[in-house]
């Protein structure tokens, strides 16, 4: 089929990368799901040649009858610089939208095309070149080339097709990244396409139809014989056959051939132009995944019986690793909770392979890694790659991490740690690490790890709690040089890296961020942190992600890289390159910088190197600390909205015995030989406009200025004497309850079925909060229990949300009424000494009655229907730190009554008051 008259839909490729700036849109057209992959989709139209200018008036006649609409698109979407497809309604299951354009090459050249996932299929001059198969390259002659995109759905904004030729890059850093990108992700690569829809977890039926696609059409010749070897899960060779590039092919098997194997593995062997051999492995389930998992569970039972007396081979880490792998496979047998989670046959294959390796070699393994036999470590491959698990303290769920250890790993050494922050709940896994092989050829080795921040949380609240917990698991399990911890991430992962670095600048040595934005008001926190910041020129976040940090942080520590003609989704392909990861390794944490500037809106985020904010002015929304250290032993400190702050210095850090500190007009002398912590407490003064401080010198904890972690006791008790106040909760509000282990406690009985239904619905909403991002799913579900089913020990070790409709029916709240900050009755509630009658729904956070170090959120109402009407109780959507303080959720009290929704904080003074 040939389309003509495409002059109005022409994009010129000359001296810079381009996108399709105009195209004819045909459809929506109802086409079979597998249409296009190895099969001719043009048969669904009646004519061989179509004049698209005329078709805009007449439509295109379909073989099955009727006509498909045709229109010229020229409007661009400002968020991605791609053609605006928002004029079309969502496509039905069998519908497709065809975009036809003309690409005019001003010279013969090698062309690299970088589509973002979800694009559909791309045909160029009648050849299928892409089908959700990743970036590719080909040679195009000078002249016009017809480009056809077959879209199976219309994404909201996550679209990109970046087309680049032989352009000269004006930035050497960008040129090097692009060269490595082609080398790692395109050169010599191929893709295995399924012609029929995959049966996924149900297992394929014989025969299967497939299509071998060259992603590299420059170095992989089309006229070669491709061999495919078939093996089972044990690696036994079952068959070998010939195949051909870019043709539909079928392969049949029978039960006698497959036996008890769960998967068949097809290893494709092919050659490049220089006769170099390459391999690609594709696997299909030939039995239902549930049956495969059952067989693996039986193998595990035999494994435990055979080695029950050998504690070395059933250590805790190995045991939870096996059970975690089995649980993940069981989870994959059903549809995922997260609608954006994609079935990945590679994960299933590698989990089965890893489990069988453990069962076979886990008892008498002769690994080159001595750590394999240490009790606290997991089983890893000879390349040092493994999948570990831990039981999360936050919600009792099983969480996984993927890591790669150095090939010459020694438990006696400490290694740099590079944390790959995920772009979604889990972005990278075992097969990704095996394919990438991080750090290969580096002069210095490092540990690479990725783990979940529970979703697209932007490193905020639950995301922060999950990050800190998982990082702590890694630090306890592996020998990490804590002066060389690095963060890197793309999009959501970059947001999270920015957020953690701004909150805890003294914990990390450097960060590399791609297409993510920091909190603009707290960029000063990063003045001592090396940052590599990569952003696409057409990224809709460019001002926030690049311009603001480049302006604020201009120094030798900050390196900004802009890729020309790239939008937010193009730079996704740059995130795991050595040019990014290797840049991090040159840096080491500066434990005592001469100058410090730190701003915080949240009491939890309170430490920057040798300065710590102990208590913020409770009437203010932020506090700032500035410190400058001279080589002669003088410190200048400026504190803004700080009631208390601490200087952490010792003789080992400054090599001086006495240090002078200037705060405003006063000078203090610090004895570094005798003390290491110097607490400054603001004094009340009506006479002086600037704050005055008194000094309290302290011995003991905190002499290490590089530490960002305080003991739980100090963190919990700071400010707890104030009624309803906790210094660490400042700026967190009711969301502070999500920063640690959490139980949601309901009463054991209800007045009516309607009350029970309303309260359980609210409990589930609070147990599974959401985000306002492109993927609202957060991978948590906190335990929901009745008051009779939780012990005093569990209450003392957990934050608690108590939901009550009438305090007398909630046993825990009734028992601790004297500790509650509000008096709530059937008729109304008391606020600031005033009784307010009528229906209400009141949410407030306060110290837990069971532990001074935990938080309790009380949700109280006298009318269950108010729970359903309350926006924050009906569906809790958690914001991100980079947006600043939320007007409601970052307050400690939220009231919903006849006056509407109001939010405010506890303010402590001689008489408790509540200020809106």
C-alpha positions in Angstrom: 0.0 0.0 0.0 1.3 3.4 -0.9 0.4 6.9 0.3 0.9 9.9 -1.9 0.7 13.7 -1.7 2.5 13.9 1.6 4.1 17.3 1.1 2.0 18.9 3.8 3.1 16.2 6.2 6.8 16.5 5.6 9.6 16.8 8.3 13.1 17.7 7.1 16.1 15.9 8.7 19.2 18.1 8.1 21.6 19.4 10.7 19.7 18.8 14.0 17.5 16.1 15.5 13.8 16.3 14.7 10.3 15.1 15.5 7.4 14.5 13.1 5.9 18.0 13.1 3.0 17.1 10.8 1.2 13.9 9.8 -2.0 12.6 8.3 -4.1 10.7 10.9 -6.2 7.9 9.6 -8.8 6.3 11.8 -9.5 5.2 14.3 -9.6 1.9 12.3 -10.6 -1.5 13.6 -7.7 -3.9 13.0 -6.7 -7.2 14.6 -4.4 -6.9 17.6 -1.5 -8.7 15.9 -1.9 -6.8 12.7 1.4 -5.5 11.5 3.9 -7.8 13.2 4.8 -10.1 10.3 1.4 -9.6 8.7 0.1 -7.1 6.1 -2.1 -4.5 7.7 -2.7 -2.7 4.4 -5.1 -5.5 3.2 -7.7 -3.9 5.4 -7.9 -1.0 2.9 -9.3 -1.3 -0.6 -6.8 0.5 -2.8 -3.0 0.2 -3.3 -2.5 3.9 -3.6 -4.1 6.7 -1.6 -4.0 10.4 -2.1 -4.1 11.6 1.5 -4.9 15.2 0.6 -8.1 13.9 -1.1 -8.7 11.4 1.6 -9.1 14.3 4.1 -12.3 15.1 2.2 -13.5 11.6 1.2 -12.0 9.2 3.7 -10.2 5.9 3.0 -12.4 3.0 1.9 -12.0 -0.2 4.0 -12.1 -3.7 2.7 -14.8 -4.7 5.3 -17.0 -1.8 4.2 -17.2 1.8 5.4 -14.6 4.5 5.4 -11.9 5.7 7.8 -11.6 9.4 8.5 -8.4 11.2 7.5 -7.1 14.6 8.8 -3.9 16.6 8.7 -2.3 17.1 12.1 0.1 20.1 12.6 -0.6 21.2 16.2 2.2 20.2 18.7 1.7 19.2 22.3 3.7 21.7 24.5 4.6 19.1 27.0 6.4 16.8 24.6 6.8 18.7 21.3 5.1 15.8 19.6 1.9 16.0 17.5 -1.1 16.6 19.7 -3.3 13.5 19.7 -5.6 14.8 22.3 -8.2 15.6 19.6 -8.9 11.9 19.4 -11.0 9.9 21.9 -9.4 6.9 23.7 -9.1 3.9 21.3 -11.2 0.8 21.8 -9.5 -2.6 22.2 -9.4 -3.4 18.5 -9.0 0.1 17.2 -5.8 1.6 15.8 -4.8 5.1 14.8 -2.5 5.4 11.8 -0.1 8.5 11.5 1.4 8.9 8.0 4.3 11.3 7.5 7.1 12.0 5.1 10.7 12.2 6.4 12.9 14.1 4.0 16.7 13.4 4.4 18.9 16.1 3.1 21.7 13.6 2.7 22.3 9.9 2.9 23.0 9.1 6.6 22.7 6.7 9.5 19.6 7.6 11.4 19.0 6.8 15.1 15.3 6.7 16.2 14.5 6.8 19.9 10.8 6.0 20.6 9.4 6.0 24.1 7.6 2.8 25.2 3.9 2.8 24.2 4.4 4.3 20.8 3.0 1.2 18.9 4.6 0.2 15.6 6.7 2.2 13.2 7.1 1.4 9.5 9.5 3.1 7.2 9.3 2.6 3.5 7.2 -0.5 4.0 9.5 -2.1 6.5 8.5 -2.8 10.1 11.3 -1.3 12.2 9.8 -1.0 15.6 7.1 -2.7 17.7 7.6 -1.7 21.3 11.1 -3.0 20.8 13.3 -0.1 21.9 15.5 2.4 20.0 16.9 1.4 16.6 19.1 2.6 13.8 19.1 2.3 10.0 20.6 3.8 6.9 18.4 6.2 4.9 19.3 7.5 1.5 18.9 11.1 0.5 15.3 11.9 -0.4 11.8 11.2 0.9 10.8 8.3 3.2 7.3 7.3 4.2 6.9 6.9 8.0 3.8 5.1 9.3 3.0 4.8 13.0 0.3 2.4 14.1 -0.8 3.4 17.6 -2.8 0.9 19.7 -3.6 3.5 22.3 -3.3 7.3 22.8 -1.1 8.1 25.8 -1.9 11.3 27.7 1.5 12.8 27.3 4.3 10.2 27.6 5.2 10.1 23.9 8.3 10.7 22.0 9.9 9.7 18.7 13.3 11.5 18.5 15.0 11.2 15.1 18.6 12.1 14.7 21.1 11.7 11.9 24.7 12.7 11.3 24.4 15.9 13.3 27.5 17.5 15.0 26.8 17.8 18.7 27.8 21.1 20.2 28.6 19.6 23.7 31.2 16.9 24.1 29.5 15.4 27.2 26.3 15.0 25.2 28.1 13.4 22.3 29.8 10.9 24.5 26.5 9.9 26.2 24.9 9.5 22.8 27.8 7.4 21.5 27.5 5.1 24.6 23.8 5.0 24.2 24.0 3.6 20.7 26.8 1.2 21.7 24.9 -0.2 24.7 21.3 -0.1 23.5 21.3 -0.5 19.7 24.5 -1.8 18.2 24.2 -5.5 17.4 20.8 -5.7 19.2 17.7 -7.5 18.0 14.1 -8.1 19.3 11.9 -11.2 19.5 8.3 -10.1 18.6 5.2 -12.2 19.4 2.9 -12.3 16.4 0.0 -13.7 18.4 -1.0 -12.2 21.8 1.1 -13.8 24.5 -0.6 -16.2 26.9 1.7 -14.8 29.6 1.1 -16.5 33.0 -1.2 -19.1 31.5 1.5 -20.7 29.4 1.8 -20.8 25.6 0.2 -23.5 23.5 2.1 -25.1 20.6 2.8 -23.8 18.1 4.0 -20.2 18.6 4.4 -17.5 15.9 7.3 -15.1 16.2 9.2 -12.4 14.3 12.9 -11.6 14.6 13.5 -7.9 14.3 16.9 -6.2 13.8 17.2 -3.1 16.0 20.5 -2.5 14.4 20.0 -2.3 10.6 23.5 -0.9 10.1 25.7 -3.6 11.4 23.4 -6.6 11.2 23.1 -7.9 7.6 19.6 -9.0 6.5 20.9 -11.9 4.3 22.3 -14.2 6.9 21.2 -17.6 8.4 20.0 -17.2 12.0 20.1 -20.3 14.2 17.8 -20.8 17.2 18.6 -23.3 19.9 15.8 -24.6 22.2 16.6 -25.6 25.8 14.6 -26.4 28.9 14.9 -25.0 32.4 17.8 -27.4 33.2 19.7 -26.1 30.1 19.3 -29.4 28.2 19.3 -28.9 24.4 16.0 -30.0 22.9 16.2 -28.7 19.3 17.9 -26.4 16.9 16.4 -24.8 13.8 17.0 -22.0 11.2 15.2 -18.7 11.2 15.1 -15.6 9.1 15.1 -11.9 9.9 11.8 -10.0 9.5 9.5 -12.8 8.6 6.7 -14.5 10.5 7.9 -17.9 11.7 6.2 -20.7 13.6 7.6 -23.3 16.0 5.8 -26.3 17.4 6.6 -28.6 20.3 4.8 -31.4 22.1 4.6 -32.6 25.7 7.1 -35.4 25.0 9.6 -32.8 24.1 9.0 -30.4 27.0 8.6 -33.0 29.8 8.3 -31.2 33.1 10.0 -28.0 32.2 8.2 -24.8 33.0 9.7 -22.7 30.2 11.3 -23.2 26.8 14.2 -21.0 26.1 15.1 -19.9 22.6 18.7 -18.7 22.1 19.1 -16.8 18.8 22.6 -16.9 17.4 23.4 -14.3 14.7 26.4 -12.4 13.2 27.3 -8.8 12.5 29.1 -7.5 9.3 32.5 -8.5 10.7 31.4 -12.1 11.5 31.2 -11.4 15.3 28.7 -13.7 16.9 25.9 -12.5 19.2 23.1 -14.1 21.2 19.7 -13.2 22.4 17.5 -15.4 24.7 13.7 -15.4 24.6 11.6 -17.6 26.9 8.0 -18.7 27.0 6.0 -20.5 29.6 4.7 -23.9 28.3 2.9 -24.7 31.6 0.7 -22.4 33.7 2.9 -20.3 36.0 0.9 -21.6 39.0 1.9 -25.2 38.2 5.5 -24.1 37.8 5.4 -22.3 41.2 3.9 -25.4 42.8 6.7 -27.5 41.5 9.3 -25.0 42.8 7.6 -25.0 46.2 7.9 -28.8 46.3 11.6 -28.5 45.5 12.0 -26.1 48.3 10.4 -28.4 50.7 12.8 -31.2 49.7 15.7 -28.7 50.0 14.7 -27.8 53.6 14.3 -31.5 54.6 17.7 -32.4 53.1 19.5 -29.6 54.9 17.5 -29.0 58.0 20.5 -29.7 60.2 22.8 -27.5 58.3 22.2 -24.0 59.7 24.9 -22.6 57.5 23.0 -23.3 54.3 19.7 -22.2 55.7 20.7 -18.9 57.1 18.1 -16.2 57.5 19.1 -14.2 54.4 19.1 -17.3 52.2 15.8 -18.5 53.6 14.0 -15.2 53.0 15.6 -15.0 49.6 14.1 -18.3 48.5 10.7 -17.5 50.0 10.8 -14.0 48.5 11.4 -15.4 45.0 8.6 -17.9 45.5 6.3 -15.2 46.7 7.1 -12.9 43.8 6.4 -15.8 41.4 3.1 -16.5 43.2 2.2 -12.8 42.9 2.9 -12.9 39.1 0.3 -15.8 38.7 -2.5 -13.2 39.1 -3.1 -9.8 37.6 -1.1 -7.1 39.4 -2.6 -4.6 41.8 -0.6 -1.9 40.0 -2.3 -1.4 36.6 1.0 -0.1 35.1 3.0 -3.2 36.0 4.0 -5.0 32.8 4.4 -8.8 32.4 8.0 -9.6 31.9 8.9 -13.1 30.9 12.6 -12.4 31.7 11.8 -12.0 35.4 10.0 -15.3 35.5 12.9 -17.0 33.7 15.6 -15.6 36.0 13.7 -16.3 39.2 13.2 -20.0 38.1 16.9 -20.2 37.1 18.1 -18.6 40.4 15.9 -20.9 42.5 17.2 -24.0 40.8 20.7 -22.8 41.2 20.1 -22.3 45.0 18.6 -25.8 45.3 21.4 -27.3 43.3 24.5 -25.5 44.5 23.4 -23.6 47.6 24.6 -26.3 49.9 28.1 -27.0 48.6 28.7 -23.9 46.4 32.3 -23.1 45.5 31.7 -19.5 44.6 34.5 -17.2 44.0 32.7 -14.8 46.4 33.6 -15.6 50.0 30.6 -13.6 51.2 28.3 -16.3 49.8 29.0 -18.4 52.8 28.4 -15.6 55.3 25.2 -15.8 57.3 23.9 -12.3 56.5 24.3 -12.5 52.7 22.2 -13.9 49.8 23.0 -16.3 47.1 24.4 -14.4 44.0 25.5 -15.5 40.6 29.3 -15.8 39.7 29.0 -12.2 38.3 27.9 -11.0 41.8 24.3 -10.3 40.8 21.5 -11.3 43.2 18.0 -10.6 44.3 17.5 -10.1 48.0 14.4 -9.6 50.2 13.5 -8.2 53.6 10.4 -7.9 55.6 9.5 -4.2 55.8 9.0 -2.7 59.2 6.6 -0.2 57.6 3.7 -2.5 56.7 5.0 -6.1 57.2 5.3 -6.6 53.5 8.1 -8.5 51.7 10.3 -6.1 49.8 13.0 -6.9 47.3 16.3 -5.4 46.2 18.6 -6.2 43.3 22.3 -5.7 43.6 25.6 -6.3 41.9 28.7 -6.9 43.9 32.3 -6.5 42.6 33.7 -9.6 41.0 36.7 -9.4 43.4 34.4 -8.8 46.4 35.9 -9.1 49.8 34.1 -8.7 53.1 37.2 -7.1 54.5 36.9 -4.1 52.2 34.5 -1.2 52.0 33.0 -0.2 48.6 31.3 2.8 47.1 27.5 2.3 46.8 25.6 3.5 43.8 21.8 3.5 44.4 19.7 3.4 41.3 16.5 5.2 42.3 13.5 3.6 40.5 11.3 5.5 38.1 8.3 3.6 39.3 7.7 1.0 42.1 10.3 -1.4 40.6 12.0 -0.4 37.4 15.1 -2.6 37.3 15.4 -6.3 38.2 17.6 -9.3 37.9 17.5 -9.5 34.1 18.3 -5.8 33.7 21.3 -6.1 36.0 22.5 -9.2 34.1 22.1 -7.5 30.7 23.7 -4.2 31.8 26.7 -5.6 33.9 27.4 -2.4 35.8 30.9 -1.2 36.3 32.5 -3.5 33.7 36.0 -2.2 32.9 36.0 0.4 35.6 39.3 1.0 37.4 37.5 1.1 40.8 34.8 -1.3 41.8 31.5 -0.4 43.4 28.3 -2.0 44.7 25.2 -1.2 42.6 21.7 -1.6 44.1 18.1 -0.7 43.4 15.1 -1.1 45.6 11.5 0.1 45.8 10.4 3.5 47.1 6.9 2.0 46.8 5.8 3.8 43.6 5.9 7.1 42.0 6.2 8.8 45.4 8.8 11.4 44.3 10.8 10.4 47.4 8.2 12.0 49.7 6.6 10.7 52.9 6.1 6.9 52.3 8.7 7.1 49.6 11.3 8.6 52.0 10.4 6.1 54.7 10.8 3.2 52.3 14.1 4.6 50.9 15.7 5.1 54.3 14.6 1.6 55.4 15.9 -0.1 52.3 19.2 1.8 52.4 19.7 0.8 56.0 19.1 -2.9 55.1 21.9 -2.6 52.5 24.3 -0.8 54.9 23.8 -3.5 57.5 24.3 -6.3 55.0 27.2 -5.2 52.9 30.5 -3.4 53.5 29.8 0.1 52.2 32.0 3.1 52.4 29.5 5.6 53.9 31.6 8.5 52.6 30.9 7.3 49.1 27.1 6.8 48.8 25.7 8.0 45.4 22.2 8.4 44.2 21.0 8.5 40.5 17.6 8.4 38.9 15.4 9.4 36.0 12.1 11.3 36.3 10.5 10.0 39.5 13.8 8.6 40.5 15.4 11.9 39.9 12.8 13.7 42.0 13.5 11.2 44.8 17.3 11.7 44.5 16.8 15.5 44.7 14.5 15.2 47.7 16.7 12.9 49.7 19.8 15.0 49.0 18.0 18.2 50.0 16.7 16.6 53.2 20.0 14.8 54.1 22.8 16.6 52.2 25.5 15.2 54.5 24.6 11.5 53.9 25.6 11.4 50.2 28.8 12.0 48.2 27.1 13.1 44.9 23.9 12.6 42.9 23.3 12.3 39.1 19.7 13.3 38.2 18.0 13.1 34.8 14.7 14.9 34.1 13.6 15.5 37.6 13.1 18.7 39.7 14.2 19.7 43.2 12.4 21.8 45.8 13.2 25.3 44.5 13.3 27.0 47.9 15.8 24.5 49.3 18.4 24.4 46.6 20.8 26.1 49.0 21.0 22.8 50.9 23.0 21.3 48.0 25.7 23.9 47.9 28.4 21.4 49.0 27.1 18.4 47.0 28.4 17.5 43.6 25.5 17.2 41.1 25.3 15.9 37.5 22.0 17.3 36.1 20.9 16.0 32.6 17.7 17.5 31.1 16.3 17.5 27.6 16.0 20.9 25.9 12.3 20.3 25.3 11.5 18.8 28.7 8.3 20.4 30.1 10.2 20.6 33.4 13.2 22.5 32.0 12.8 25.6 34.1 12.3 23.7 37.3 14.7 20.8 36.5 17.5 22.7 34.9 17.3 26.5 34.9 16.6 26.9 38.7 19.4 24.6 40.0 21.9 25.8 37.3 21.3 29.4 38.5 21.3 28.7 42.2 24.1 26.1 42.3 26.6 27.5 39.7 29.9 26.1 41.0 32.6 23.5 40.3 30.4 21.0 42.1 27.5 21.4 39.6 27.6 20.0 36.1 24.6 20.7 33.8 24.1 18.8 30.5 21.3 19.7 28.1 20.5 17.3 25.2 19.3 19.2 22.2 15.8 18.4 20.8 15.0 16.0 23.7 11.9 16.0 25.7 11.2 14.4 29.1 10.9 10.9 27.8 13.9 10.9 25.5 16.4 11.2 28.3 15.1 8.0 29.8 17.6 6.1 27.6 20.6 8.0 29.2 20.0 6.9 32.8 22.2 3.9 33.2 25.2 4.8 31.1 28.8 4.8 32.3 29.1 8.4 31.4 26.5 9.1 34.2 27.4 6.4 36.8 31.2 6.8 36.3 31.0 10.5 36.9 29.8 9.9 40.5 32.8 7.8 41.5 35.2 10.7 41.5 33.6 12.3 44.5 33.8 11.7 48.3 31.6 13.2 50.9 32.8 16.4 52.5 32.1 15.8 56.2 32.9 19.3 57.4 32.5 21.9 54.6 33.6 25.5 55.4 30.2 27.0 54.4 26.8 25.6 55.1 23.4 26.9 54.1 20.4 24.8 55.1 16.6 25.5 54.8 13.9 23.2 56.0 10.1 23.2 56.2 10.0 19.9 58.2 11.3 19.0 61.6 12.4 15.6 60.3 14.8 17.2 57.9 17.1 18.9 60.4 20.8 18.1 59.8 23.4 19.5 57.4 27.0 18.4 58.2 28.0 20.1 61.5 24.8 22.1 61.9 21.6 20.6 63.3 18.2 22.3 63.8 16.9 20.9 67.1 13.6 22.9 67.2 11.9 25.3 64.8 9.9 28.3 65.8 6.4 26.7 65.9 4.8 29.9 64.5 6.8 29.7 61.3 6.7 27.5 58.3 10.4 27.1 57.7 13.8 27.6 59.4 17.3 28.4 58.0 20.8 27.8 59.3 23.9 29.4 57.9 27.4 28.6 59.0 30.9 29.7 57.9 34.1 28.2 59.3 37.4 29.9 59.1 40.8 28.1 59.2 41.7 30.2 62.3 39.0 28.7 64.4 36.2 31.2 64.0 32.5 30.4 63.2 29.8 32.8 62.0 26.3 31.4 62.5 23.0 32.9 61.4 19.8 31.2 62.5 16.4 32.1 61.1 13.2 30.9 62.8 15.3 28.5 65.0 14.4 28.0 68.6 17.3 25.5 69.1 20.2 24.4 67.1 23.3 22.3 67.7 26.9 22.7 66.4 28.6 19.3 66.1 32.4 19.8 66.2 35.3 18.0 67.8 39.0 18.4 68.2 39.5 15.7 65.5 37.5 17.8 62.9 39.1 21.2 63.5 42.4 20.3 65.1 41.8 23.2 67.5 41.2 23.3 71.2 39.1 26.4 71.4 36.8 27.9 68.7 35.0 31.2 68.7 31.4 31.3 67.5 29.7 34.6 66.6 25.9 34.6 66.6 24.6 38.1 66.0 26.4 40.4 68.4 27.5 37.7 70.8 30.6 35.6 70.8 30.8 32.2 72.4 33.9 30.1 73.0 33.6 26.3 72.4 36.0 23.9 74.2 36.5 21.1 71.6 38.7 19.1 73.9 36.0 18.8 76.5 32.8 18.8 74.4 31.6 17.8 71.0 28.0 19.0 70.9 27.1 22.6 71.5 23.3 23.4 71.9 22.1 26.9 71.5 18.7 27.7 72.9 16.9 30.9 72.0 16.0 33.2 74.9 12.8 35.2 75.1 13.5 38.9 74.8 11.1 41.7 74.2 13.9 44.3 74.1 16.1 43.0 71.3 14.8 42.7 67.7 17.2 39.8 66.8 17.1 36.5 68.7 19.4 35.9 71.6 20.8 32.4 72.4 22.3 30.7 75.4 24.9 27.9 75.1 24.6 24.4 76.6 27.7 22.2 76.0 27.1 18.5 75.8 29.4 15.4 75.9 28.7 12.0 74.3 26.7 11.3 71.2 27.0 13.2 68.0 30.8 13.8 67.9 30.9 12.4 64.4 29.9 15.4 62.2 29.2 13.2 59.2 26.4 11.4 60.9 22.9 12.5 59.9 21.2 10.0 62.2 20.3 10.8 65.8 19.1 8.3 68.4 15.5 7.5 68.5 15.2 8.8 72.0 16.5 12.2 71.2 14.4 12.5 68.1 11.3 11.5 69.8 11.6 13.6 73.0 12.6 16.8 71.3 9.7 19.2 71.9 7.4 16.5 73.2 6.7 18.3 76.4 4.6 20.8 74.5 1.0 19.7 74.4 0.2 18.0 71.1 3.6 19.1 69.7 6.6 17.2 68.5 9.5 19.1 66.9 10.2 16.5 64.3 6.5 16.6 63.2 6.7 20.3 62.4 5.8 20.7 58.7 4.7 17.1 58.4 1.3 17.4 59.9 -1.0 14.4 59.8 1.2 12.7 57.2 3.9 12.2 59.8 2.0 9.1 60.8 3.2 7.4 57.6 6.9 7.9 58.3 7.3 4.6 60.3 5.6 1.4 61.1 1.8 1.8 61.1 -1.3 0.0 62.3 -4.9 1.2 61.6 -7.1 0.4 64.5 -10.9 0.1 64.3 -13.3 -0.4 67.2 -14.3 -4.0 68.0 -18.0 -3.3 67.6 -20.3 -0.9 65.8 -23.7 0.8 66.4 -25.1 0.1 63.0 -24.1 -1.8 59.8 -23.8 1.6 58.1 -21.3 2.8 60.7 -19.2 -0.3 60.2 -19.2 0.0 56.4 -18.2 3.7 56.6 -15.4 3.1 59.0 -14.0 0.2 57.2 -14.1 2.1 53.9 -12.1 4.9 55.6 -9.7 2.5 57.1 -9.0 1.0 53.7 -8.5 4.4 52.1 -5.9 5.3 54.8 -4.3 1.9 54.6 -3.7 2.3 50.8 -3.1 6.0 50.0 -2.4 7.2 46.5 -0.3 9.8 44.8 -1.3 12.5 42.3 1.3 11.3 39.7 1.0 9.5 36.4 0.8 6.2 38.4 -1.3 6.9 41.6 -0.6 3.4 43.0 1.6 3.2 46.1 2.8 -0.3 47.0 1.7 -0.3 50.6 -1.3 -1.7 52.6 -0.9 -1.0 56.3 -2.5 -3.6 58.6 -6.1 -2.8 59.6 -7.0 -4.5 62.9 -9.7 -4.2 65.6 -8.9 -2.8 69.0 -9.1 -6.3 70.5 -6.6 -7.8 68.1 -3.6 -5.6 68.8 -1.3 -6.0 71.8 0.2 -3.3 74.0 3.7 -4.2 72.7 2.6 -3.7 69.1 1.0 -0.4 69.9 4.2 0.8 71.6 6.3 -0.2 68.5 4.1 1.4 65.9 2.4 4.6 64.8 -1.3 4.2 65.1 -4.4 5.6 63.3 -7.5 5.2 65.5 -10.8 5.7 63.7 -13.8 6.2 66.0 -17.5 7.1 65.7 -18.1 7.8 69.4 -15.0 7.4 71.6 -16.9 5.2 74.0 -17.1 2.4 71.4 -13.3 2.5 70.6 -11.7 0.6 73.4 -8.2 2.1 73.0 -9.4 5.7 72.9 -11.8 5.2 75.8 -8.9 3.8 77.8 -6.7 6.8 77.1 -9.2 9.7 77.1 -7.0 11.7 79.4 -4.2 11.7 76.9 -6.3 12.9 74.0 -5.9 16.5 72.8 -9.6 17.0 72.0 -12.8 16.2 73.7 -15.2 14.6 71.2 -18.8 13.7 72.1 -21.9 12.7 70.3 -23.1 16.3 70.3 -19.9 18.0 69.2 -16.3 18.7 70.1 -14.2 21.1 72.1 -11.7 23.3 70.3 -9.5 25.8 72.2 -11.9 25.8 75.1 -15.0 26.4 73.0 -17.6 23.7 72.5 -18.8 23.4 68.9 -22.0 21.5 68.4 -23.2 19.6 65.3 -21.9 17.0 62.9 -18.1 16.9 62.6 -15.2 14.8 61.3 -12.0 15.6 63.2 -8.5 14.4 62.3 -5.5 15.3 64.5 -2.0 13.9 65.2 -0.5 13.7 68.6 2.2 11.7 70.5 1.0 8.1 71.0 -0.2 7.2 74.5 1.8 4.0 74.2 5.2 5.5 73.3 6.6 9.0 73.4 8.6 8.1 70.3 5.5 7.2 68.1 2.6 9.1 66.7 -1.1 8.6 66.8 -3.6 10.0 64.3 -7.1 10.2 65.6 -10.0 10.3 63.2 -13.2 11.0 65.2 -16.7 11.7 64.1 -20.2 11.7 65.5 -21.7 10.9 62.1 -20.4 8.1 59.9 -21.7 9.8 56.8 -19.2 12.6 57.4 -16.4 10.1 56.7 -17.7 9.6 53.2 -18.1 13.4 52.6 -14.6 14.3 54.0 -12.3 14.6 51.0 -9.2 13.4 52.9 -10.9 10.4 54.5 -12.6 9.3 51.3 -9.4 9.1 49.3 -6.0 10.1 50.6 -3.7 11.5 47.9 -0.2 12.1 49.2 1.7 15.1 47.7 5.4 15.6 47.0 8.0 17.5 48.9 9.1 19.6 45.9 5.7 21.4 45.9 6.3 22.7 49.4 3.8 22.5 52.3 0.3 21.2 51.7 -2.3 23.6 53.1 -4.2 20.8 54.8 -2.2 17.6 55.1 0.8 19.3 56.5 -1.2 20.7 59.3 -1.7 18.8 62.6 -5.5 19.3 62.8 -8.1 19.0 60.0 -11.6 19.9 60.9 -14.6 19.1 58.7 -18.0 20.4 60.0 -20.8 22.7 58.9 -18.2 25.5 58.3 -16.4 23.4 55.7 -12.8 22.1 55.9 -10.2 23.9 58.0 -6.7 23.0 59.0 -4.3 24.4 61.6 -1.5 23.4 64.0 -1.2 23.0 67.7 0.6 26.1 69.1 2.1 25.7 72.5 2.5 28.4 75.1 1.3 28.9 78.6 -2.2 28.3 77.5 -2.9 25.8 74.7 -4.4 27.6 71.7 -5.1 26.6 68.2 -4.4 29.1 65.5 -5.9 28.8 62.0 
